[in-house]
Amino acid sequence: MRVTRRFWLAVTAAGSLLVGGGVLDAPLLVVGAVGLTGWLLAMQFAFVRGVSQLRDDLTVTQSLDRARVQTGAETTYTLEASVDAAGDHLPLSVETEIPLVAQMEAGPDSAVTLGTSMQSSSVTLPLTWETVGEYTIPGATATVSDGTGLFTQSFATAPGPEVLVEAPSVGPIHVGQGGKQLLRGVGEHDARGRTGGLSAEEIRKYVPGDALKYVDWKATARLDEAHVRNYEAEGNRSVVLVFDHRQTLGDGAPGNTKLEHLKSVAAAFQQRAETTRDPLGYVTIGDAGVTETRVPVARTEAYRSCQHRINDLDANAETPATAPATAAATGRVTGAVNPAADTQSPMETVLLAYRDATGSKRHLPNQPLYNGLQTAPHEIRSADLLVICTDDSSPSELRNTVGQARRNATEVVVFITPSVAFDTDRLTDLDTAYERYRTFDQFRRELNEIDSVTAYEVGPLDQISTILSAGPANTNQRGYA
C-alpha cells in the first residue's frame, strides 16, 4: 500500500491540531486531532480490506487474435477487466505493458478504468510486431485507489498470451534435384549412422572420402594399412549451418531473393535440431569474411540465437567478426594450379585435394566462403552434419568449400540457389535460360557425386517450372535428375 500526498496533508493537519491544542490549552483542538487520526486509521483499514476483496473478485484477460504472426503484420490485442462482486467496489485501473518488439500507434490508451459501480471494461489495440522470436505479453498492472484519494495499491496479474513472430515467408519453394521436387523433409536424420557415438560397431579399411577423424590409428599401425572405425549413434548429431549472405544472395524480386529462399531452408534445420535436441551451431559469411560464429550446443539459447541470426541477415558486406587472413597461399603445390579459377582440370582438382590432405592451410583470394570455413573453430568444421547455404555465383569456390567440408565433417548437405531462377529479366529467352539451368545442374550433380555429399537446388517453384518447360518436349522433367 502507498499513501498519497493527500494522506500526508491530513496527517500534518492532525499534528497541527494536536500541537495547537497543547499550546493554546484548547481541548477541542486536541479532540479534533484525535478524531482526524482515528478517521485516517479507519479509512486505511477499510482500504486494505477492500483491496483484499477486490483481488479475489477481479478478473483480467489479455488476448491476441493470432498466436503466430509474421514481422510487419498487425494483430489485435484486447485487454478486459471485470469485477465479480455485488454492489460498489473500490475504483481501479488496469494497464498493460506492451513488449518492446511490438509497435502501437500513438493515441490509443492501453489501460482500462473501472469506477465504483462498473462491473467490466475493455480496450482493443492494434499491434505490429517487428522482431522474429517467441514472446509473452507481460502481466497487466492493476492500481486500486480509495474514494478519498488517500491510498493506492498496485499488484500484477497473470502473464498474457504467447505469440510466435516469424519472418515473412516467400512464395512456393522448390527444393530438389534436377527439377524433381524433394519429397522427404529437409533436416531429418536417422537414429543410426557414423555420428561419433560411444559404441563402436566395426573396423574397416579406409576408402577415399572417409573423414580423417574416424581413422583408427592403433588399428592402422597394427595392420599396416589405413582403417576407420564405424560407430553406433547416440541418437543425436551436431548440426552446423554455413550461411552465405554476400551481395549476390540479394538477387531476385523483393521478398523473394536467393537469401529469403535459403532462410526458409535453414529455418527447417533449426526447427528440426531444436525438436530432436541436436547440438546446433552456425557460421555466417559476408563479402568481407566471417560475420558471426557459434559452436554447436544443445541449449535453448543456441536455437534462439540461430533463429534470430538467420532471420536478421541481409545480403550485404557486414563487418567481419574476425579479420580475414592476408597472407599469401602457403601450400606446397604451386605453379599452374589456380584454385581461384572458375574451371579446374581433373589434374588440378587432384593436386588441390592432395595438398589439403597433407594438412596445408591456404588463404584463397576472393573466396570468403572457403576461407571462412577454413578458419572456423574445430567444433564447426568437424560437425556431424554441415549444411551449406549459398548460390552458384562462384562454382570453383563452392567446389573448394565442399571439398574442405567433406574432409572434416561426417556428412555435408549443400543448398544452392541457381542464379538463372532469380534472373527474371532473362526468363523471356527460355532457351537460353534452360541451357544455363543445365549448366548449373551439371555442376550440382558433380557435387552430389562426392561421397557423403548431397547437393540440392533451391528456388521459386514457378520459375523453375517455367525454365524446365523450355526443355525437349519428350523430356521427363521430373526425372531429369
NORSULPE-V457897 format. One record per residue. N is the residue number from 0. SS is DSSP state (h for helix, s for strand, l for the rest). D_CENTER is the distance of its C-alpha to the mean C-alpha in whole Angstrom. Layout:
BEGIN
[[N & SS & D_CENTER] [N & SS & D_CENTER]]
END
This chain:
BEGIN
[[0 & l & 43] [1 & s & 43] [2 & s & 46] [3 & l & 47] [4 & h & 49] [5 & h & 51] [6 & h & 52] [7 & h & 53] [8 & h & 55] [9 & h & 57] [10 & h & 57] [11 & h & 59] [12 & h & 61] [13 & h & 62] [14 & h & 62] [15 & h & 65] [16 & h & 67] [17 & h & 67] [18 & h & 68] [19 & h & 70] [20 & h & 72] [21 & h & 73] [22 & h & 74] [23 & h & 76] [24 & l & 77] [25 & l & 76] [26 & h & 75] [27 & h & 74] [28 & h & 71] [29 & h & 70] [30 & h & 70] [31 & h & 68] [32 & h & 65] [33 & h & 65] [34 & h & 65] [35 & h & 62] [36 & h & 60] [37 & h & 61] [38 & h & 59] [39 & h & 56] [40 & h & 56] [41 & h & 56] [42 & h & 54] [43 & h & 51] [44 & h & 52] [45 & h & 52] [46 & h & 48] [47 & h & 47] [48 & h & 48] [49 & h & 47] [50 & h & 43] [51 & h & 44] [52 & h & 45] [53 & h & 42] [54 & h & 39] [55 & h & 40] [56 & h & 41] [57 & s & 38] [58 & s & 35] [59 & s & 32] [60 & s & 30] [61 & s & 26] [62 & s & 25] [63 & s & 22] [64 & l & 23] [65 & l & 20] [66 & l & 17] [67 & s & 15] [68 & s & 15] [69 & s & 13] [70 & l & 13] [71 & l & 16] [72 & l & 18] [73 & s & 20] [74 & s & 21] [75 & s & 24] [76 & s & 24] [77 & s & 28] [78 & s & 29] [79 & s & 32] [80 & s & 35] [81 & s & 38] [82 & s & 41] [83 & l & 43] [84 & l & 46] [85 & l & 49] [86 & l & 51] [87 & l & 50] [88 & l & 47] [89 & l & 46] [90 & l & 44] [91 & s & 40] [92 & s & 37] [93 & s & 33] [94 & s & 31] [95 & l & 27] [96 & l & 24] [97 & l & 22] [98 & l & 18] [99 & l & 18] [100 & l & 15] [101 & s & 17] [102 & s & 20] [103 & s & 24] [104 & l & 27] [105 & l & 29] [106 & l & 32] [107 & l & 31] [108 & l & 32] [109 & l & 29] [110 & s & 32] [111 & s & 35] [112 & s & 38] [113 & s & 41] [114 & l & 45] [115 & l & 47] [116 & l & 48] [117 & l & 45] [118 & l & 43] [119 & s & 40] [120 & s & 38] [121 & s & 34] [122 & s & 32] [123 & s & 30] [124 & s & 27] [125 & s & 25] [126 & s & 21] [127 & s & 19] [128 & s & 15] [129 & l & 14] [130 & l & 10] [131 & l & 7] [132 & s & 7] [133 & s & 10] [134 & s & 13] [135 & s & 17] [136 & l & 19] [137 & l & 22] [138 & l & 25] [139 & l & 28] [140 & s & 31] [141 & s & 34] [142 & s & 37] [143 & s & 41] [144 & s & 44] [145 & l & 47] [146 & l & 50] [147 & l & 52] [148 & l & 49] [149 & l & 49] [150 & s & 46] [151 & s & 43] [152 & s & 40] [153 & s & 36] [154 & s & 34] [155 & s & 30] [156 & l & 30] [157 & l & 27] [158 & l & 24] [159 & l & 23] [160 & l & 20] [161 & s & 17] [162 & s & 15] [163 & s & 11] [164 & s & 10] [165 & s & 9] [166 & l & 9] [167 & l & 13] [168 & l & 14] [169 & l & 16] [170 & l & 20] [171 & l & 21] [172 & s & 20] [173 & s & 22] [174 & s & 21] [175 & s & 24] [176 & s & 27] [177 & l & 30] [178 & l & 29] [179 & s & 29] [180 & s & 26] [181 & l & 24] [182 & l & 25] [183 & l & 23] [184 & l & 19] [185 & l & 17] [186 & l & 16] [187 & l & 19] [188 & l & 21] [189 & l & 24] [190 & l & 25] [191 & l & 28] [192 & l & 28] [193 & l & 28] [194 & l & 25] [195 & l & 27] [196 & l & 28] [197 & l & 31] [198 & s & 34] [199 & s & 35] [200 & s & 37] [201 & s & 39] [202 & s & 40] [203 & s & 40] [204 & s & 41] [205 & l & 39] [206 & l & 38] [207 & l & 37] [208 & l & 33] [209 & l & 33] [210 & l & 30] [211 & h & 32] [212 & h & 30] [213 & h & 32] [214 & s & 36] [215 & l & 38] [216 & h & 40] [217 & h & 43] [218 & h & 43] [219 & h & 43] [220 & h & 46] [221 & h & 48] [222 & h & 48] [223 & l & 48] [224 & l & 46] [225 & l & 42] [226 & s & 40] [227 & s & 37] [228 & s & 36] [229 & s & 34] [230 & s & 32] [231 & s & 31] [232 & l & 27] [233 & l & 26] [234 & l & 24] [235 & l & 21] [236 & l & 20] [237 & l & 17] [238 & s & 15] [239 & s & 14] [240 & s & 12] [241 & s & 14] [242 & s & 13] [243 & s & 16] [244 & l & 15] [245 & l & 19] [246 & h & 21] [247 & h & 22] [248 & h & 19] [249 & h & 19] [250 & l & 22] [251 & s & 23] [252 & s & 23] [253 & l & 21] [254 & l & 18] [255 & s & 19] [256 & s & 18] [257 & h & 18] [258 & h & 15] [259 & h & 13] [260 & h & 15] [261 & h & 13] [262 & h & 10] [263 & h & 11] [264 & h & 12] [265 & h & 10] [266 & h & 8] [267 & h & 11] [268 & h & 11] [269 & h & 8] [270 & h & 9] [271 & h & 13] [272 & h & 12] [273 & h & 11] [274 & h & 14] [275 & h & 17] [276 & l & 15] [277 & l & 16] [278 & l & 15] [279 & s & 12] [280 & s & 12] [281 & s & 11] [282 & s & 13] [283 & s & 13] [284 & s & 16] [285 & s & 18] [286 & l & 22] [287 & l & 23] [288 & s & 21] [289 & s & 18] [290 & s & 16] [291 & s & 14] [292 & s & 14] [293 & s & 13] [294 & s & 15] [295 & s & 14] [296 & s & 15] [297 & l & 15] [298 & l & 13] [299 & h & 11] [300 & h & 10] [301 & h & 9] [302 & h & 7] [303 & h & 5] [304 & h & 6] [305 & h & 5] [306 & h & 1] [307 & h & 3] [308 & h & 6] [309 & h & 6] [310 & h & 6] [311 & h & 8] [312 & l & 10] [313 & l & 14] [314 & l & 17] [315 & l & 19] [316 & l & 20] [317 & l & 18] [318 & l & 20] [319 & l & 20] [320 & l & 19] [321 & l & 22] [322 & l & 25] [323 & l & 26] [324 & l & 29] [325 & l & 32] [326 & l & 35] [327 & l & 36] [328 & l & 36] [329 & l & 38] [330 & l & 38] [331 & l & 41] [332 & l & 42] [333 & l & 43] [334 & l & 45] [335 & l & 44] [336 & l & 41] [337 & l & 38] [338 & l & 35] [339 & l & 33] [340 & l & 35] [341 & l & 34] [342 & l & 36] [343 & l & 37] [344 & l & 40] [345 & h & 41] [346 & h & 42] [347 & h & 40] [348 & h & 37] [349 & h & 39] [350 & h & 40] [351 & h & 36] [352 & h & 35] [353 & h & 38] [354 & h & 37] [355 & h & 34] [356 & h & 35] [357 & l & 38] [358 & l & 35] [359 & l & 35] [360 & l & 32] [361 & l & 33] [362 & l & 31] [363 & l & 31] [364 & l & 31] [365 & l & 29] [366 & l & 27] [367 & h & 23] [368 & h & 21] [369 & h & 24] [370 & h & 25] [371 & h & 21] [372 & h & 21] [373 & h & 25] [374 & l & 24] [375 & l & 21] [376 & l & 21] [377 & h & 23] [378 & h & 21] [379 & h & 18] [380 & h & 21] [381 & l & 23] [382 & l & 20] [383 & l & 21] [384 & s & 19] [385 & s & 18] [386 & s & 16] [387 & s & 17] [388 & s & 16] [389 & s & 18] [390 & s & 21] [391 & l & 25] [392 & l & 26] [393 & l & 27] [394 & h & 29] [395 & h & 30] [396 & h & 27] [397 & h & 25] [398 & h & 28] [399 & h & 28] [400 & h & 25] [401 & h & 25] [402 & h & 28] [403 & h & 27] [404 & h & 24] [405 & h & 26] [406 & h & 29] [407 & h & 26] [408 & l & 24] [409 & l & 25] [410 & s & 23] [411 & s & 22] [412 & s & 20] [413 & s & 20] [414 & s & 19] [415 & s & 21] [416 & s & 21] [417 & l & 25] [418 & h & 26] [419 & h & 29] [420 & h & 26] [421 & h & 25] [422 & l & 28] [423 & h & 29] [424 & h & 32] [425 & h & 34] [426 & l & 33] [427 & l & 37] [428 & l & 38] [429 & h & 37] [430 & h & 39] [431 & h & 38] [432 & h & 34] [433 & h & 35] [434 & h & 37] [435 & h & 34] [436 & h & 32] [437 & h & 34] [438 & h & 34] [439 & h & 30] [440 & h & 30] [441 & h & 33] [442 & h & 31] [443 & h & 28] [444 & h & 31] [445 & h & 32] [446 & h & 28] [447 & h & 28] [448 & l & 32] [449 & l & 31] [450 & l & 31] [451 & l & 28] [452 & s & 26] [453 & s & 24] [454 & s & 24] [455 & s & 22] [456 & s & 23] [457 & s & 20] [458 & s & 21] [459 & s & 22] [460 & h & 24] [461 & h & 27] [462 & h & 28] [463 & h & 28] [464 & h & 30] [465 & h & 32] [466 & h & 33] [467 & h & 34] [468 & l & 36] [469 & l & 38] [470 & l & 39] [471 & l & 42] [472 & l & 43] [473 & l & 44] [474 & l & 41] [475 & l & 39] [476 & h & 35] [477 & h & 33] [478 & h & 35] [479 & l & 35] [480 & l & 32]]
END
